[in-house]
Amino acid sequence: DCGVDAFVLGSSGSVYGDGAKDNKTTPTPSLETDKTDDPESPYAASKRAAELVCAAFRKSRGDAIRVVTVCRIFTVYGERGRPDMAVFR
């Protein structure tokens, strides 16, 4: 036991894919309830895998870890944002 009772993981909105739903080409906003089981890139797959490892670790440790929080951070909007991201299309 290492004395850690809470853990925060910085994940990514990439786990949702590019935001195009129902075979549409126009990206739409992601919802927490959207599927995350079909990653579109190795980066998205690694972020989703890290989320699952955190969940499994929490379950395996019982009461030793009280809280695991995953923050799915999305693209920064503004002049420093990446031009290939959905918000700029």
Buried (B, 14 or more C-beta within 10 A) or exposed (E): EEEEEEBEBEBBBBBBBBBEBEEEEEBEEBEEEEEBEEBEEEEBBBBBEBBEEBEEEBEEBEEEBEEBEBEBEBBEEEEEEEEEBBBEE
